[in-house]
Amino acid sequence: MSEKQANNPLHGLTLEKILNRLVARYGWAELGQIIDIRCFNLDPSIASSLKFLRRTPWAREKVEALYVSTEFDLP
């Protein structure tokens, strides 16, 4: 199983951690422009976004793809 996960950049990350880092990097307004979904544009919150993303595979895939393609500053 570890061979499968070796090349997975999302291994060990929760959806909440991914979303928090994206919001910290882009902010809600820019995130909503990049991925045009209602939970990012109308009264955004981590809780409502997580609920939507967990139920909507296509939206979660877009968020995960954005996370992988984003360059973050080192902690």
Buried (B, 14 or more C-beta within 10 A) or exposed (E): EEEEEEEEEEEEEEBEEBBEBBBEBBEBEEBBEBBEBEBBBEEBEEEBBBEBBEEBEEBBEBBBEBBEEEEEEEE
